Amino acid sequence: MPTALSSGFRMAKKKTASKSVAKSRKGSKKGAKTGAKADESAVESLSPRQKLLQERAAAVHRKATISYLTSVTLGCAFVGLLIGLIIEPKVGIAAGGALACLIISFKYQRLALYAFIIYIPFAGTVTYALGGNPLLQIAKDIFYVPALIGVYQFCRKNRLPIILPRAIKPPLILLIIVVSITILVTNLPDQIMQVEGRFPMIMALWGAKVIFGYIPVVACIYYLIRNLEDLVFILRLQAVLVLVACSLGLVQYFMLKTGICSGTTGLGEELFRASLESRCFVGGSLLYAPSMGQIRLPGTFVAPWQWGWFLISGVFFSFGSTFSDKSLLWRTVGGISLVVLMIMAVISGQRIALALVPFFIAVLTILTGQIKNLKRFLPIVVVLGLVLSYLIISNPDVVDARIDSFVSRWEAAPPQQFIEEQFSQAISEQEGIFGEGVGRATNAARTFGSTTLIETYHAKVMHEIGVVGLMVVLALYTTLTVVTFKLYRRTQDKNLRSYAAAMWVYICFISYCPYYYPLDVDPVGVYYWLAAGIILKIPELERQEREKALLAQGIEVSPSTSKRDRRHHKPQATFE
């Protein structure tokens, strides 16, 4: 029996398959069958003996899969038990679970990508449920790395690019050069002389991983999506993840409100600072002192501000399902996810989410033309309006506190002033053109040495790799923004265009967002590249749907003659 890796990769040559099936079926109309009908006719043409052999092979495969999963689970559980008895139970659970996920991910690399996407919203909850070790914050890479290796092998076998889009290769190579030089002239000497930090080189590797680590997600998602059904599934999955994460966040809020969780206790500055001592149900550091007007909930994430960026990101992924999904059920699910995002933006105490969640819902509605589609638009507005009205009427003190907090924060530290101060700090600490060192302002690298807290992304980049590095980073993100914009504008199908518009607005906003550093951490550090992979695949999906429509009408699709069409119409390999 072929292994999963050897049988997992194949070339999807739909034209050849369609023609061979049509020839084998007498009396059928040439080119009138789609890929699905061709598969059905092929199954029907099998003899009873062939069908029996096929069923037996499927049964053997299922048995082998169950046996493999059982063996891995039991073996890793035994290893985890030993570690738990020797060290600590939570460490044993973490080690056994991580080992099992890693082994299974190498076997089923396509499913590992889905597991990677599913795990991201709950990473903070898992991290602190198992003790809060900083290494657990990269546990998602247990799914990502095996999947990435599989995609890399797949690309080598089929001579496909691993860096997508190709236009970002020049600025990406320049960025690699700048980061490498910075490590050599700053981090390495600091390591040799032991200046300001215990492990400057490990900090450099960690900082480089933050910069480059998830760029290949673009290719992973591009090859993961084989057809329109895969794209729709991913966006539906995102809507479900939003619902589940926000539901857990609601439970967290009501547990605090009803006193099941004590919330923030203490005196002085402790009443104004999120802490792990106040952790409740899910997530990590939490601040809940309503008597002081201080509520900062982390939801399912490590910290409150990451939860705020998850709420903002959720708008872009749920929007497509809300207005463009062909299923009424899933349009309803998408609409509910938008409603709960708005609710959580109000009650979680995240000022930036409170401002940007409704703003981007309005922007996407106008940009995609959905405001003209009253049948789909008005129900969402009515439901959202009723829910928000109920929240305002039943919790006037909460709403007033959120508004007062937003206004007071704006007056005390206007965003433009805050951004200016961050750049001034980065510039004042520059001693050379290559910055202070890779990882020196990366919060996740603080375990390995002293770091500088710079709370805006572009100022943080300039602090680490200098002005030249900042310009190269901007060139990389600008190139990606321009390429995805062209693909979005070229899309003709209204539903696919709506998906592309939502993803492009997200990419554009994150690329130049000067407030805080969302690209450095979850979930934006992954979702940014995931959105890019979705947009890059949309032209190919549109071509597939157009060819299916022509074949359904009995029109044979002829090969294109122009250079541009040949490039877009050549058979595509798929990651299985």
C-alpha positions as CSV (number, residue, x, y, z in Angstrom):
1,M,0.0,0.0,0.0
2,P,1.5,3.4,-0.9
3,T,2.4,5.6,2.0
4,A,0.6,8.9,2.7
5,L,3.5,10.9,1.4
6,S,3.9,9.0,-1.8
7,S,0.2,8.9,-2.6
8,G,-0.5,12.3,-1.2
9,F,0.7,14.3,-4.2
10,R,-0.8,14.1,-7.6
11,M,-1.3,16.3,-10.7
12,A,-4.9,17.5,-11.2
13,K,-5.3,17.3,-15.0
14,K,-9.0,17.9,-15.3
15,K,-9.2,18.3,-19.0
16,T,-7.5,15.0,-19.8
17,A,-9.7,13.2,-17.2
18,S,-12.9,14.7,-18.6
19,K,-12.0,13.6,-22.2
20,S,-11.0,10.0,-21.2
21,V,-14.3,9.5,-19.3
22,A,-16.3,10.9,-22.1
23,K,-14.7,8.5,-24.6
24,S,-15.3,5.5,-22.5
25,R,-19.0,6.2,-22.1
26,K,-20.9,5.5,-25.4
27,G,-23.7,7.9,-26.4
28,S,-22.6,10.6,-24.0
29,K,-22.2,14.2,-25.3
30,K,-18.7,15.3,-25.7
31,G,-17.5,17.7,-23.1
32,A,-20.9,17.9,-21.4
33,K,-19.9,16.4,-18.1
34,T,-18.2,18.2,-15.2
35,G,-15.5,16.6,-13.0
36,A,-18.1,15.3,-10.5
37,K,-20.2,13.6,-13.2
38,A,-17.1,12.1,-14.7
39,D,-16.2,10.5,-11.3
40,E,-19.7,9.1,-10.9
41,S,-19.7,7.6,-14.4
42,A,-16.3,6.0,-13.7
43,V,-17.6,4.4,-10.6
44,E,-20.7,3.1,-12.3
45,S,-18.6,1.6,-15.1
46,L,-16.8,-0.7,-12.5
47,S,-17.7,-4.4,-12.4
48,P,-19.0,-5.9,-9.2
49,R,-15.6,-7.5,-8.5
50,Q,-13.8,-4.2,-9.0
51,K,-16.3,-2.4,-6.6
52,L,-15.7,-5.1,-4.0
53,L,-11.9,-4.8,-4.3
54,Q,-12.3,-1.0,-4.0
55,E,-14.4,-1.4,-0.8
56,R,-11.9,-3.8,0.7
57,A,-9.0,-1.5,-0.1
58,A,-10.9,1.4,1.6
59,A,-11.6,-0.8,4.7
60,V,-8.0,-1.9,4.9
61,H,-6.9,1.8,4.7
62,R,-9.4,2.8,7.5
63,K,-8.1,-0.1,9.6
64,A,-4.5,1.0,9.1
65,T,-5.3,4.6,9.9
66,I,-7.1,3.7,13.1
67,S,-4.3,1.3,14.1
68,Y,-1.7,4.1,13.4
69,L,-3.5,6.7,15.4
70,T,-4.1,4.3,18.3
71,S,-0.5,3.3,18.4
72,V,0.8,6.9,18.3
73,T,-1.7,8.0,21.0
74,L,-0.9,5.2,23.4
75,G,2.8,5.5,22.9
76,C,2.8,9.3,23.4
77,A,0.5,8.9,26.4
78,F,3.0,6.5,28.0
79,V,5.9,9.0,27.3
80,G,3.8,11.8,28.8
81,L,3.0,9.7,31.8
82,L,6.7,9.0,32.5
83,I,7.5,12.7,32.2
84,G,4.6,13.7,34.4
85,L,5.7,11.3,37.1
86,I,9.3,12.4,36.9
87,I,8.8,16.2,36.5
88,E,5.2,17.4,36.8
89,P,1.8,16.3,35.5
90,K,1.2,19.4,33.4
91,V,4.6,19.0,31.8
92,G,3.8,15.4,31.0
93,I,0.5,16.3,29.4
94,A,2.1,19.0,27.4
95,A,5.0,16.8,26.2
96,G,2.8,13.8,25.4
97,G,0.3,15.9,23.5
98,A,3.0,17.8,21.6
99,L,4.7,14.6,20.6
100,A,1.5,13.0,19.4
101,C,0.5,16.1,17.4
102,L,4.0,16.3,15.8
103,I,4.0,12.6,14.7
104,I,0.5,12.7,13.4
105,S,1.1,16.0,11.6
106,F,4.1,14.5,9.7
107,K,1.9,11.7,8.6
108,Y,-1.2,13.8,7.6
109,Q,0.4,17.1,6.5
110,R,-2.7,18.5,4.8
111,L,-4.8,18.0,8.0
112,A,-2.0,19.5,10.0
113,L,-2.6,22.8,8.1
114,Y,-6.2,22.8,9.2
115,A,-5.2,21.9,12.7
116,F,-2.8,24.9,12.6
117,I,-5.6,27.3,11.6
118,I,-7.9,25.8,14.3
119,Y,-5.4,26.0,17.1
120,I,-4.5,29.7,16.7
121,P,-7.5,31.2,18.5
122,F,-7.1,28.9,21.4
123,A,-3.3,28.9,21.8
124,G,-3.4,31.3,24.8
125,T,-5.9,29.1,26.6
126,V,-3.8,26.0,26.1
127,T,-0.6,27.8,27.1
128,Y,-1.9,28.9,30.5
129,A,-4.0,25.7,31.1
130,L,-0.7,23.8,31.0
131,G,1.3,26.1,33.2
132,G,2.2,29.1,31.1
133,N,5.7,28.1,29.9
134,P,6.8,30.6,27.2
135,L,7.8,27.7,24.9
136,L,4.1,26.7,24.8
137,Q,3.4,29.9,23.0
138,I,5.0,28.4,19.9
139,A,3.1,25.1,20.2
140,K,1.2,25.9,17.0
141,D,4.4,25.3,15.1
142,I,4.0,21.6,16.0
143,F,1.3,21.6,13.3
144,Y,2.9,24.3,11.0
145,V,6.4,22.9,10.6
146,P,5.4,19.4,9.4
147,A,2.8,20.9,7.0
148,L,5.5,23.4,5.7
149,I,7.9,20.5,5.2
150,G,5.2,18.7,3.2
151,V,4.5,21.7,1.1
152,Y,8.2,22.2,0.5
153,Q,8.6,18.6,-0.7
154,F,5.5,19.0,-2.8
155,C,6.8,22.1,-4.5
156,R,10.2,20.5,-5.2
157,K,8.6,17.5,-6.7
158,N,6.3,19.5,-9.0
159,R,8.8,22.4,-9.6
160,L,6.5,25.0,-8.0
161,P,7.5,28.1,-6.1
162,I,7.5,28.0,-2.3
163,I,7.6,31.8,-2.1
164,L,4.4,33.4,-3.3
165,P,3.7,35.8,-4.9
166,R,6.9,35.8,-7.0
167,A,7.0,39.6,-7.0
168,I,8.0,39.7,-3.3
169,K,11.2,37.7,-3.8
170,P,13.5,40.8,-4.5
171,P,12.4,42.7,-1.4
172,L,12.4,39.5,0.6
173,I,16.0,38.7,-0.4
174,L,17.0,42.2,0.5
175,L,15.4,41.9,3.9
176,I,17.2,38.6,4.5
177,I,20.5,40.3,3.7
178,V,19.8,43.3,6.0
179,V,18.7,41.0,8.9
180,S,21.8,38.8,8.3
181,I,24.2,41.8,8.4
182,T,22.5,43.1,11.5
183,I,23.0,39.8,13.3
184,L,26.7,39.8,12.3
185,V,27.5,43.4,13.3
186,T,25.3,43.7,16.4
187,N,24.0,40.4,17.9
188,L,27.2,38.4,17.3
189,P,29.6,40.9,18.9
190,D,27.1,41.3,21.9
191,Q,27.1,37.5,22.3
192,I,30.9,37.4,22.3
193,M,31.3,40.2,24.7
194,Q,28.2,39.4,26.7
195,V,26.7,42.9,26.4
196,E,23.2,43.6,27.7
197,G,21.8,40.1,27.4
198,R,22.4,36.5,28.2
199,F,21.8,35.0,24.7
200,P,21.8,37.7,22.0
201,M,22.2,35.2,19.2
202,I,19.2,33.2,20.4
203,M,17.3,36.5,20.5
204,A,18.4,37.1,17.0
205,L,17.1,33.7,15.8
206,W,13.8,34.3,17.7
207,G,13.5,37.8,16.1
208,A,14.2,36.5,12.6
209,K,11.6,33.7,13.2
210,V,9.0,36.4,14.0
211,I,9.9,38.3,10.8
212,F,10.2,35.5,8.3
213,G,8.6,32.5,10.0
214,Y,5.1,32.7,8.6
215,I,5.7,34.1,5.1
216,P,5.5,30.5,3.7
217,V,1.9,30.4,5.0
218,V,1.0,32.1,1.7
219,A,2.2,29.1,-0.3
220,C,0.7,26.6,2.2
221,I,-2.8,28.1,1.9
222,Y,-2.4,28.5,-1.8
223,Y,-1.7,24.8,-2.4
224,L,-4.1,23.8,0.4
225,I,-7.0,25.3,-1.6
226,R,-7.7,23.0,-4.5
227,N,-11.1,24.3,-5.6
228,L,-13.9,26.7,-4.6
229,E,-15.2,24.2,-2.0
230,D,-11.9,24.3,-0.1
231,L,-12.0,28.1,0.0
232,V,-15.6,28.2,1.2
233,F,-14.7,25.6,3.8
234,I,-11.8,27.6,5.2
235,L,-13.9,30.8,5.5
236,R,-16.8,28.8,7.1
237,L,-14.3,27.3,9.5
238,Q,-13.1,30.8,10.4
239,A,-16.6,31.9,11.1
240,V,-17.1,28.9,13.4
241,L,-13.8,29.6,15.2
242,V,-15.0,33.2,15.8
243,L,-18.3,31.9,17.2
244,V,-16.6,29.4,19.5
245,A,-13.9,31.8,20.7
246,C,-16.4,34.6,21.4
247,S,-18.7,32.2,23.2
248,L,-15.9,31.3,25.5
249,G,-15.2,35.0,25.9
250,L,-18.8,35.6,26.9
251,V,-18.7,32.9,29.5
252,Q,-15.5,34.5,30.9
253,Y,-17.3,37.9,31.1
254,F,-20.3,36.4,32.9
255,M,-18.2,34.4,35.3
256,L,-16.5,37.7,36.3
257,K,-19.7,39.7,36.4
258,T,-21.5,37.1,38.6
259,G,-18.5,36.7,40.9
260,I,-17.6,33.1,40.0
261,C,-14.2,34.6,39.2
262,S,-12.9,37.2,41.7
263,G,-11.4,39.5,39.1
264,T,-8.6,41.9,39.8
265,T,-7.8,42.5,43.5
266,G,-5.2,44.6,45.2
267,L,-4.2,48.2,45.7
268,G,-2.7,51.0,43.7
269,E,-1.3,50.1,40.3
270,E,-2.5,46.5,40.6
271,L,-6.1,47.7,39.9
272,F,-4.9,49.2,36.5
273,R,-2.8,46.3,35.2
274,A,-3.7,43.0,33.6
275,S,-2.2,40.0,35.5
276,L,-2.2,36.2,35.4
277,E,-3.4,36.1,39.0
278,S,-6.8,37.3,37.8
279,R,-7.0,34.7,35.0
280,C,-10.6,33.4,34.6
281,F,-11.7,30.3,32.7
282,V,-9.9,30.8,29.4
283,G,-7.0,33.0,28.1
284,G,-4.2,34.6,30.1
285,S,-3.6,38.0,31.7
286,L,-6.8,39.7,32.7
287,L,-7.9,43.0,34.2
288,Y,-11.4,43.3,35.7
289,A,-12.0,46.1,38.2
290,P,-15.4,47.6,37.1
291,S,-15.5,49.9,40.2
292,M,-12.4,51.6,38.8
293,G,-13.7,51.6,35.2
294,Q,-11.0,49.1,34.2
295,I,-12.0,46.0,32.2
296,R,-9.5,44.4,29.8
297,L,-10.5,40.8,28.9
298,P,-8.1,38.4,27.1
299,G,-10.8,36.1,25.7
300,T,-9.0,33.0,24.6
301,F,-5.7,34.7,24.0
302,V,-2.6,35.3,26.1
303,A,-3.2,39.1,26.6
304,P,-6.2,41.5,26.2
305,W,-4.7,43.4,23.2
306,Q,-4.2,40.2,21.2
307,W,-7.9,39.4,21.8
308,G,-8.8,42.9,20.5
309,W,-6.9,42.2,17.3
310,F,-8.6,38.8,16.9
311,L,-11.9,40.6,17.0
312,I,-10.8,43.0,14.3
313,S,-9.4,40.2,12.2
314,G,-12.6,38.1,12.6
315,V,-14.6,40.8,10.7
316,F,-12.7,40.2,7.5
317,F,-13.0,36.4,7.6
318,S,-16.6,36.3,8.7
319,F,-17.8,39.0,6.2
320,G,-17.3,36.8,3.2
321,S,-19.4,34.0,4.7
322,T,-22.1,36.5,5.7
323,F,-22.7,38.0,2.3
324,S,-21.2,35.7,-0.3
325,D,-21.8,32.1,0.8
326,K,-24.4,30.4,-1.3
327,S,-25.8,28.5,1.7
328,L,-28.5,30.4,3.7
329,L,-27.4,28.4,6.8
330,W,-23.8,29.6,6.5
331,R,-24.8,33.1,5.7
332,T,-26.7,33.1,8.9
333,V,-23.7,31.6,10.8
334,G,-21.5,34.4,9.3
335,G,-24.0,37.0,10.3
336,I,-24.2,35.7,13.9
337,S,-20.4,35.8,14.0
338,L,-20.4,39.5,13.1
339,V,-22.9,40.2,15.8
340,V,-20.9,38.4,18.5
341,L,-17.8,40.2,17.3
342,M,-19.5,43.5,17.9
343,I,-20.8,42.4,21.3
344,M,-17.3,41.3,22.4
345,A,-15.8,44.5,21.1
346,V,-18.2,46.3,23.5
347,I,-17.8,44.2,26.7
348,S,-14.2,43.2,26.4
349,G,-12.9,46.7,27.0
350,Q,-10.7,46.8,23.9
351,R,-10.8,50.4,22.8
352,I,-9.2,49.7,19.4
353,A,-11.7,46.8,18.7
354,L,-14.6,49.0,19.8
355,A,-13.5,51.6,17.2
356,L,-12.4,49.3,14.3
357,V,-14.9,46.4,14.3
358,P,-17.9,48.5,13.3
359,F,-15.8,50.7,11.1
360,F,-14.5,47.8,9.0
361,I,-18.0,46.2,8.8
362,A,-19.2,49.5,7.3
363,V,-16.1,49.8,5.0
364,L,-16.5,46.3,3.6
365,T,-20.2,46.7,3.1
366,I,-19.7,49.8,1.0
367,L,-16.6,48.5,-0.8
368,T,-18.1,45.2,-1.9
369,G,-21.4,46.8,-2.9
370,Q,-23.4,44.7,-0.4
371,I,-25.2,47.8,0.7
372,K,-27.2,47.4,-2.5
373,N,-28.2,43.8,-1.6
374,L,-31.0,44.7,0.9
375,K,-32.2,41.1,1.3
376,R,-28.9,40.1,2.9
377,F,-27.8,43.5,4.3
378,L,-31.0,44.6,6.2
379,P,-31.4,41.4,8.4
380,I,-27.8,41.8,9.6
381,V,-28.3,45.5,10.4
382,V,-31.6,44.8,12.2
383,V,-30.2,42.0,14.3
384,L,-27.0,43.9,15.1
385,G,-29.1,47.0,15.9
386,L,-31.5,45.0,18.2
387,V,-28.6,43.3,20.0
388,L,-26.7,46.5,20.5
389,S,-29.8,48.4,21.6
390,Y,-30.5,45.7,24.2
391,L,-26.9,45.9,25.5
392,I,-27.1,49.6,25.8
393,I,-30.4,49.6,27.6
394,S,-29.6,46.7,30.0
395,N,-26.0,47.8,30.6
396,P,-25.8,51.6,30.4
397,D,-23.0,51.8,32.9
398,V,-20.9,49.3,30.8
399,V,-21.4,51.3,27.6
400,D,-20.8,54.6,29.3
401,A,-17.6,53.2,30.8
402,R,-16.4,52.0,27.4
403,I,-17.1,55.4,25.8
404,D,-15.5,57.3,28.6
405,S,-12.5,55.0,28.5
406,F,-12.1,55.5,24.8
407,V,-12.4,59.3,25.0
408,S,-10.2,59.7,28.0
409,R,-7.5,57.5,26.4
410,W,-7.7,59.5,23.2
411,E,-7.4,62.8,25.1
412,A,-4.6,61.6,27.4
413,A,-2.5,60.0,24.6
414,P,-3.8,60.9,21.1
415,P,-2.7,58.1,18.6
416,Q,-0.6,60.5,16.5
417,Q,1.3,61.6,19.6
418,F,1.8,58.1,20.7
419,I,3.2,57.0,17.3
420,E,5.4,60.0,17.2
421,E,6.8,59.2,20.7
422,Q,7.5,55.6,19.6
423,F,9.5,56.7,16.6
424,S,11.3,59.3,18.6
425,Q,12.4,56.6,21.1
426,A,13.5,54.3,18.3
427,I,15.5,57.1,16.6
428,S,17.1,58.3,19.8
429,E,18.4,54.8,20.6
430,Q,20.0,54.3,17.1
431,E,23.8,54.0,17.2
432,G,24.3,52.8,13.7
433,I,22.5,52.2,10.4
434,F,21.9,48.5,11.3
435,G,19.8,49.1,14.4
436,E,20.2,47.7,17.9
437,G,20.0,44.0,16.9
438,V,17.5,41.5,15.7
439,G,15.1,40.5,18.5
440,R,16.1,43.4,20.8
441,A,12.5,44.8,20.7
442,T,10.7,41.5,20.2
443,N,8.6,40.8,23.3
444,A,8.6,37.1,22.8
445,A,12.4,37.1,23.0
446,R,12.6,38.6,26.5
447,T,13.2,35.2,28.0
448,F,16.7,35.2,26.4
449,G,17.8,38.7,27.3
450,S,16.7,42.3,28.0
451,T,14.4,43.8,25.4
452,T,13.1,47.3,24.8
453,L,9.4,47.8,24.8
454,I,8.3,49.6,21.6
455,E,4.6,49.4,21.1
456,T,4.3,50.2,17.4
457,Y,5.4,47.8,14.7
458,H,7.3,50.1,12.3
459,A,9.2,51.8,15.1
460,K,10.1,48.4,16.5
461,V,11.4,47.3,13.1
462,M,13.5,50.5,12.9
463,H,14.9,49.9,16.4
464,E,16.0,46.4,15.5
465,I,17.3,46.6,12.0
466,G,17.6,50.3,11.3
467,V,16.1,52.7,8.8
468,V,17.4,50.7,5.9
469,G,15.6,47.6,7.3
470,L,12.4,49.6,7.8
471,M,12.4,50.7,4.2
472,V,13.0,47.1,2.9
473,V,10.1,45.9,5.2
474,L,7.8,48.5,3.8
475,A,8.9,47.6,0.2
476,L,8.0,43.9,1.0
477,Y,4.6,44.8,2.4
478,T,3.9,47.3,-0.3
479,T,4.7,44.8,-3.1
480,L,2.3,42.3,-1.5
481,T,-0.4,44.9,-1.2
482,V,-0.1,46.0,-4.8
483,V,0.0,42.5,-6.2
484,T,-3.1,41.4,-4.2
485,F,-4.9,44.6,-5.2
486,K,-4.4,43.9,-8.9
487,L,-5.8,40.3,-8.4
488,Y,-8.7,41.6,-6.4
489,R,-9.6,44.2,-9.1
490,R,-9.2,41.6,-11.8
491,T,-11.8,39.2,-10.2
492,Q,-15.1,39.2,-12.1
493,D,-17.2,36.7,-10.1
494,K,-19.1,38.8,-7.6
495,N,-18.8,36.3,-4.7
496,L,-15.1,35.7,-5.2
497,R,-14.6,39.4,-5.6
498,S,-16.3,40.0,-2.3
499,Y,-13.9,37.5,-0.6
500,A,-10.9,39.1,-2.3
501,A,-12.0,42.6,-1.3
502,A,-12.3,41.6,2.4
503,M,-8.8,39.9,2.3
504,W,-7.2,42.9,0.5
505,V,-8.5,45.5,2.9
506,Y,-7.1,43.4,5.7
507,I,-3.7,43.2,4.1
508,C,-3.6,46.9,3.3
509,F,-4.6,47.9,6.8
510,I,-2.2,45.6,8.6
511,S,0.7,46.5,6.2
512,Y,0.6,50.2,7.2
513,C,-1.1,50.1,10.6
514,P,1.1,52.3,12.8
515,Y,-0.6,51.5,16.0
516,Y,0.8,48.7,18.2
517,Y,2.6,45.7,16.7
518,P,0.0,43.1,15.6
519,L,2.3,41.6,12.9
520,D,4.6,40.4,15.6
521,V,2.2,38.1,17.4
522,D,-0.8,35.9,17.1
523,P,-3.3,36.0,15.5
524,V,-2.3,38.7,12.9
525,G,1.2,37.4,12.4
526,V,-0.5,34.3,10.8
527,Y,-3.8,35.7,9.5
528,Y,-2.0,38.4,7.4
529,W,-0.2,35.7,5.3
530,L,-3.3,33.5,5.3
531,A,-5.3,36.3,3.7
532,A,-2.6,36.8,1.1
533,G,-2.7,33.1,0.1
534,I,-6.5,33.2,-0.3
535,I,-6.3,36.2,-2.7
536,L,-3.6,34.6,-4.8
537,K,-5.7,31.5,-5.3
538,I,-8.9,33.3,-6.3
539,P,-8.0,33.9,-10.0
540,E,-7.3,30.2,-10.4
541,L,-10.6,29.3,-8.7
542,E,-12.4,31.8,-10.9
543,R,-10.9,30.1,-14.0
544,Q,-12.0,26.6,-12.7
545,E,-15.5,27.8,-12.1
546,R,-15.7,29.3,-15.6
547,E,-14.4,26.1,-17.3
548,K,-17.0,24.1,-15.3
549,A,-19.8,26.3,-16.5
550,L,-18.6,25.9,-20.1
551,L,-18.3,22.2,-19.8
552,A,-21.8,22.0,-18.2
553,Q,-23.1,23.8,-21.3
554,G,-21.5,21.3,-23.6
555,I,-18.8,23.8,-24.7
556,E,-15.3,22.3,-25.0
557,V,-12.7,24.5,-23.4
558,S,-9.9,25.1,-25.9
559,P,-6.3,25.8,-24.7
560,S,-5.4,29.5,-24.7
561,T,-2.9,30.8,-27.1
562,S,-1.5,34.0,-25.5
563,K,1.4,33.8,-23.1
564,R,-0.5,35.3,-20.2
565,D,-3.4,32.8,-20.7
566,R,-1.0,29.8,-21.0
567,R,0.5,30.8,-17.7
568,H,-2.8,30.9,-15.9
569,H,-4.3,27.9,-17.7
570,K,-1.5,25.4,-17.3
571,P,-2.5,22.3,-15.2
572,Q,-2.0,23.0,-11.5
573,A,-0.7,20.4,-9.0
574,T,-2.6,20.2,-5.7
575,F,-1.3,19.5,-2.2
576,E,-3.2,16.4,-1.0
